[in-house]
């Protein structure tokens, strides 16, 4: 059970890392698109 939790933690951290990279890339290369999406969401 400890191993399962460790694997889950690693997967979760990788997922967060990926989403963070995607957000950074979006803000770097598509700032206008991101802001437009935020305006539509709000």
C-alpha distance matrix in Angstrom:
0.0 3.8 5.3 5.1 6.4 8.7 9.9 10.6 12.5 14.4 15.4 16.5 18.5 20.1 21.1 22.6 24.4 25.8 27.1 28.6 30.4 31.6 33.0 34.7 36.2 37.4 39.1 40.6 42.0 42.2 43.0 45.6 43.3 40.5 43.0 44.6 41.2 40.6 44.1 43.6 40.3 42.2
3.8 0.0 3.8 5.4 5.2 6.3 8.7 9.9 10.6 12.5 14.4 15.3 16.6 18.5 20.0 21.1 22.6 24.4 25.9 26.9 28.7 30.4 31.6 33.0 34.7 36.1 37.6 38.9 40.5 41.1 41.7 44.5 42.5 39.6 42.0 43.8 40.7 39.9 43.4 43.3 40.0 41.8
5.3 3.8 0.0 3.8 5.4 5.1 6.2 8.5 9.8 10.7 12.3 14.1 15.4 16.6 18.3 20.0 21.0 22.6 24.4 25.7 27.0 28.6 30.3 31.6 33.0 34.6 36.3 37.4 38.8 39.5 40.4 43.2 41.1 38.4 41.1 42.9 39.7 39.2 42.9 42.6 39.6 41.6
5.1 5.4 3.8 0.0 3.8 5.4 5.1 6.1 8.6 10.0 10.5 12.1 14.2 15.4 16.4 18.3 19.8 21.0 22.5 24.2 25.7 26.9 28.5 30.2 31.5 32.8 34.6 36.0 37.2 37.6 38.6 41.1 38.9 36.2 38.8 40.4 37.1 36.7 40.3 39.8 36.7 38.8
6.4 5.2 5.4 3.8 0.0 3.8 5.5 5.0 6.1 8.7 9.8 10.4 12.2 14.2 15.1 16.3 18.1 19.8 21.0 22.3 24.2 25.6 26.8 28.4 30.1 31.3 32.8 34.4 35.9 36.2 36.9 39.5 37.4 34.5 36.9 38.7 35.5 34.8 38.3 38.1 34.9 36.7
8.7 6.3 5.1 5.4 3.8 0.0 3.8 5.4 5.1 6.3 8.7 9.8 10.6 12.4 14.2 15.4 16.4 18.4 20.1 21.0 22.6 24.4 25.7 27.0 28.6 30.2 31.6 32.8 34.4 35.1 35.9 38.8 36.9 34.0 36.6 38.6 35.6 34.9 38.6 38.6 35.6 37.4
9.9 8.7 6.2 5.1 5.5 3.8 0.0 3.8 5.4 5.2 6.2 8.5 9.9 10.6 12.2 14.3 15.2 16.5 18.4 19.9 21.1 22.5 24.3 25.7 26.9 28.5 30.3 31.4 32.7 33.4 34.4 37.2 35.1 32.5 35.3 37.0 34.0 33.6 37.4 37.1 34.3 36.4
10.6 9.9 8.5 6.1 5.0 5.4 3.8 0.0 3.8 5.5 5.1 6.1 8.6 9.9 10.4 12.2 14.1 15.3 16.5 18.2 19.9 21.0 22.4 24.3 25.7 26.8 28.6 30.1 31.4 31.6 32.5 35.1 32.9 30.1 32.8 34.4 31.3 30.8 34.4 34.1 31.1 33.2
12.5 10.6 9.8 8.6 6.1 5.1 5.4 3.8 0.0 3.8 5.4 5.1 6.1 8.6 9.8 10.5 12.1 14.2 15.4 16.3 18.3 19.9 21.0 22.4 24.2 25.6 26.9 28.4 30.1 30.5 31.1 33.9 32.1 29.1 31.6 33.6 30.6 29.8 33.5 33.6 30.6 32.4
14.4 12.5 10.7 10.0 8.7 6.3 5.2 5.5 3.8 0.0 3.8 5.4 5.2 6.1 8.5 9.9 10.4 12.2 14.3 15.2 16.4 18.3 19.9 21.0 22.4 24.2 25.8 26.7 28.3 29.1 30.0 33.0 31.2 28.5 31.2 33.2 30.5 30.0 33.8 33.9 31.2 33.2
15.4 14.4 12.3 10.5 9.8 8.7 6.2 5.1 5.4 3.8 0.0 3.8 5.5 5.1 6.1 8.6 9.7 10.5 12.3 14.1 15.3 16.4 18.3 19.9 21.0 22.4 24.3 25.6 26.7 27.2 28.4 31.1 28.9 26.4 29.3 31.0 28.0 27.8 31.6 31.4 28.7 31.0
16.5 15.3 14.1 12.1 10.4 9.8 8.5 6.1 5.1 5.4 3.8 0.0 3.8 5.5 5.0 6.2 8.5 9.9 10.6 12.2 14.3 15.3 16.5 18.3 20.0 21.0 22.6 24.2 25.6 25.9 26.6 29.2 27.2 24.3 26.9 28.8 25.8 25.2 28.9 28.9 26.0 28.1
18.5 16.6 15.4 14.2 12.2 10.6 9.9 8.6 6.1 5.2 5.5 3.8 0.0 3.8 5.3 5.1 6.0 8.6 9.9 10.4 12.2 14.2 15.2 16.4 18.3 19.8 21.0 22.3 24.1 24.8 25.3 28.3 26.7 23.8 26.4 28.6 26.0 25.2 29.0 29.4 26.8 28.6
20.1 18.5 16.6 15.4 14.2 12.4 10.6 9.9 8.6 6.1 5.1 5.5 3.8 0.0 3.8 5.5 4.9 6.1 8.6 9.7 10.5 12.2 14.2 15.2 16.4 18.2 20.0 20.9 22.2 23.1 24.2 27.2 25.4 22.8 25.8 27.8 25.2 25.0 28.9 29.1 26.7 28.9
21.1 20.0 18.3 16.4 15.1 14.2 12.2 10.4 9.8 8.5 6.1 5.0 5.3 3.8 0.0 3.8 5.4 5.1 6.2 8.5 9.9 10.6 12.3 14.2 15.3 16.4 18.4 19.9 21.0 21.2 22.3 25.0 22.9 20.3 23.2 25.0 22.1 22.0 25.8 25.8 23.3 25.7
22.6 21.1 20.0 18.3 16.3 15.4 14.3 12.2 10.5 9.9 8.6 6.2 5.1 5.5 3.8 0.0 3.8 5.5 5.2 6.0 8.6 9.9 10.5 12.2 14.2 15.2 16.5 18.2 19.9 20.1 20.6 23.4 21.8 18.8 21.3 23.5 20.9 20.2 24.0 24.5 21.9 23.9
24.4 22.6 21.0 19.8 18.1 16.4 15.2 14.1 12.1 10.4 9.7 8.5 6.0 4.9 5.4 3.8 0.0 3.8 5.6 5.1 6.3 8.7 9.9 10.6 12.3 14.2 15.5 16.4 18.2 19.1 19.9 23.0 21.7 19.0 21.7 24.1 21.9 21.5 25.3 26.0 23.9 25.8
25.8 24.4 22.6 21.0 19.8 18.4 16.5 15.3 14.2 12.2 10.5 9.9 8.6 6.1 5.1 5.5 3.8 0.0 3.8 5.4 5.1 6.2 8.6 9.9 10.5 12.2 14.3 15.2 16.2 17.0 18.3 21.3 19.5 17.2 20.4 22.3 20.0 20.2 24.0 24.3 22.5 24.8
27.1 25.9 24.4 22.5 21.0 20.1 18.4 16.5 15.4 14.3 12.3 10.6 9.9 8.6 6.2 5.2 5.6 3.8 0.0 3.8 5.4 5.0 6.1 8.6 9.8 10.4 12.3 14.0 15.2 15.2 16.1 18.8 16.9 14.3 17.2 19.2 16.7 16.7 20.4 20.8 18.8 21.1
28.6 26.9 25.7 24.2 22.3 21.0 19.9 18.2 16.3 15.2 14.1 12.2 10.4 9.7 8.5 6.0 5.1 5.4 3.8 0.0 3.8 5.4 5.1 6.2 8.6 9.8 10.7 12.2 14.2 14.7 15.0 18.2 17.1 14.1 16.7 19.3 17.4 16.8 20.5 21.5 19.7 21.5
30.4 28.7 27.0 25.7 24.2 22.6 21.1 19.9 18.3 16.4 15.3 14.3 12.2 10.5 9.9 8.6 6.3 5.1 5.4 3.8 0.0 3.8 5.4 5.1 6.1 8.5 9.9 10.4 12.0 13.3 14.3 17.6 16.6 14.3 17.3 19.7 18.1 18.2 21.8 22.8 21.5 23.5
31.6 30.4 28.6 26.9 25.6 24.4 22.5 21.0 19.9 18.3 16.4 15.3 14.2 12.2 10.6 9.9 8.7 6.2 5.0 5.4 3.8 0.0 3.8 5.5 5.1 6.0 8.6 9.7 10.4 10.8 12.3 15.2 13.5 11.5 14.9 16.8 15.0 15.6 19.2 19.7 18.6 21.0
33.0 31.6 30.3 28.5 26.8 25.7 24.3 22.4 21.0 19.9 18.3 16.5 15.2 14.2 12.3 10.5 9.9 8.6 6.1 5.1 5.4 3.8 0.0 3.8 5.5 5.0 6.2 8.5 10.0 9.8 10.1 13.2 12.0 9.2 12.0 14.5 12.9 12.8 16.4 17.5 16.3 18.2
34.7 33.0 31.6 30.2 28.4 27.0 25.7 24.3 22.4 21.0 19.9 18.3 16.4 15.2 14.2 12.2 10.6 9.9 8.6 6.2 5.1 5.5 3.8 0.0 3.8 5.4 5.2 6.0 8.6 9.7 9.8 13.4 13.1 10.8 13.2 16.1 15.3 15.1 18.4 20.0 19.2 20.7
36.2 34.7 33.0 31.5 30.1 28.6 26.9 25.7 24.2 22.4 21.0 20.0 18.3 16.4 15.3 14.2 12.3 10.5 9.8 8.6 6.1 5.1 5.5 3.8 0.0 3.8 5.5 4.9 5.9 7.6 9.1 12.5 11.9 10.5 13.5 15.8 15.2 15.9 19.0 20.2 19.9 21.9
37.4 36.1 34.6 32.8 31.3 30.2 28.5 26.8 25.6 24.2 22.4 21.0 19.8 18.2 16.4 15.2 14.2 12.2 10.4 9.8 8.5 6.0 5.0 5.4 3.8 0.0 3.8 5.4 5.4 5.0 6.4 9.3 8.3 6.8 10.1 12.1 11.4 12.4 15.4 16.4 16.4 18.4
39.1 37.6 36.3 34.6 32.8 31.6 30.3 28.6 26.9 25.8 24.3 22.6 21.0 20.0 18.4 16.5 15.5 14.3 12.3 10.7 9.9 8.6 6.2 5.2 5.5 3.8 0.0 3.8 5.8 5.6 4.6 8.3 8.7 6.8 8.8 11.8 11.9 11.9 14.6 16.5 16.6 17.9
40.6 38.9 37.4 36.0 34.4 32.8 31.4 30.1 28.4 26.7 25.6 24.2 22.3 20.9 19.9 18.2 16.4 15.2 14.0 12.2 10.4 9.7 8.5 6.0 4.9 5.4 3.8 0.0 3.8 6.0 6.2 9.8 10.8 9.9 11.9 14.5 15.1 15.5 17.9 19.8 20.1 21.5
42.0 40.5 38.8 37.2 35.9 34.4 32.7 31.4 30.1 28.3 26.7 25.6 24.1 22.2 21.0 19.9 18.2 16.2 15.2 14.2 12.0 10.4 10.0 8.6 5.9 5.4 5.8 3.8 0.0 3.8 6.1 8.8 9.2 9.6 12.0 13.8 14.4 15.8 17.9 19.3 20.1 21.9
42.2 41.1 39.5 37.6 36.2 35.1 33.4 31.6 30.5 29.1 27.2 25.9 24.8 23.1 21.2 20.1 19.1 17.0 15.2 14.7 13.3 10.8 9.8 9.7 7.6 5.0 5.6 6.0 3.8 0.0 3.8 5.6 5.3 6.2 8.7 10.1 10.8 12.5 14.4 15.6 16.7 18.5
43.0 41.7 40.4 38.6 36.9 35.9 34.4 32.5 31.1 30.0 28.4 26.6 25.3 24.2 22.3 20.6 19.9 18.3 16.1 15.0 14.3 12.3 10.1 9.8 9.1 6.4 4.6 6.2 6.1 3.8 0.0 3.8 5.6 5.2 6.2 8.6 10.0 10.7 12.4 14.4 15.4 16.6
45.6 44.5 43.2 41.1 39.5 38.8 37.2 35.1 33.9 33.0 31.1 29.2 28.3 27.2 25.0 23.4 23.0 21.3 18.8 18.2 17.6 15.2 13.2 13.4 12.5 9.3 8.3 9.8 8.8 5.6 3.8 0.0 3.8 5.5 5.2 6.1 8.6 9.9 10.5 12.3 14.2 15.3
43.3 42.5 41.1 38.9 37.4 36.9 35.1 32.9 32.1 31.2 28.9 27.2 26.7 25.4 22.9 21.8 21.7 19.5 16.9 17.1 16.6 13.5 12.0 13.1 11.9 8.3 8.7 10.8 9.2 5.3 5.6 3.8 0.0 3.8 5.5 5.1 6.2 8.7 9.9 10.6 12.3 14.3
40.5 39.6 38.4 36.2 34.5 34.0 32.5 30.1 29.1 28.5 26.4 24.3 23.8 22.8 20.3 18.8 19.0 17.2 14.3 14.1 14.3 11.5 9.2 10.8 10.5 6.8 6.8 9.9 9.6 6.2 5.2 5.5 3.8 0.0 3.8 5.4 5.2 6.3 8.7 10.0 10.6 12.4
43.0 42.0 41.1 38.8 36.9 36.6 35.3 32.8 31.6 31.2 29.3 26.9 26.4 25.8 23.2 21.3 21.7 20.4 17.2 16.7 17.3 14.9 12.0 13.2 13.5 10.1 8.8 11.9 12.0 8.7 6.2 5.2 5.5 3.8 0.0 3.8 5.4 5.0 6.2 8.6 9.8 10.5
44.6 43.8 42.9 40.4 38.7 38.6 37.0 34.4 33.6 33.2 31.0 28.8 28.6 27.8 25.0 23.5 24.1 22.3 19.2 19.3 19.7 16.8 14.5 16.1 15.8 12.1 11.8 14.5 13.8 10.1 8.6 6.1 5.1 5.4 3.8 0.0 3.8 5.4 5.1 6.2 8.6 9.9
41.2 40.7 39.7 37.1 35.5 35.6 34.0 31.3 30.6 30.5 28.0 25.8 26.0 25.2 22.1 20.9 21.9 20.0 16.7 17.4 18.1 15.0 12.9 15.3 15.2 11.4 11.9 15.1 14.4 10.8 10.0 8.6 6.2 5.2 5.4 3.8 0.0 3.8 5.4 5.1 6.2 8.6
40.6 39.9 39.2 36.7 34.8 34.9 33.6 30.8 29.8 30.0 27.8 25.2 25.2 25.0 22.0 20.2 21.5 20.2 16.7 16.8 18.2 15.6 12.8 15.1 15.9 12.4 11.9 15.5 15.8 12.5 10.7 9.9 8.7 6.3 5.0 5.4 3.8 0.0 3.8 5.4 5.0 6.2
44.1 43.4 42.9 40.3 38.3 38.6 37.4 34.4 33.5 33.8 31.6 28.9 29.0 28.9 25.8 24.0 25.3 24.0 20.4 20.5 21.8 19.2 16.4 18.4 19.0 15.4 14.6 17.9 17.9 14.4 12.4 10.5 9.9 8.7 6.2 5.1 5.4 3.8 0.0 3.8 5.4 5.1
43.6 43.3 42.6 39.8 38.1 38.6 37.1 34.1 33.6 33.9 31.4 28.9 29.4 29.1 25.8 24.5 26.0 24.3 20.8 21.5 22.8 19.7 17.5 20.0 20.2 16.4 16.5 19.8 19.3 15.6 14.4 12.3 10.6 10.0 8.6 6.2 5.1 5.4 3.8 0.0 3.8 5.4
40.3 40.0 39.6 36.7 34.9 35.6 34.3 31.1 30.6 31.2 28.7 26.0 26.8 26.7 23.3 21.9 23.9 22.5 18.8 19.7 21.5 18.6 16.3 19.2 19.9 16.4 16.6 20.1 20.1 16.7 15.4 14.2 12.3 10.6 9.8 8.6 6.2 5.0 5.4 3.8 0.0 3.8
42.2 41.8 41.6 38.8 36.7 37.4 36.4 33.2 32.4 33.2 31.0 28.1 28.6 28.9 25.7 23.9 25.8 24.8 21.1 21.5 23.5 21.0 18.2 20.7 21.9 18.4 17.9 21.5 21.9 18.5 16.6 15.3 14.3 12.4 10.5 9.9 8.6 6.2 5.1 5.4 3.8 0.0
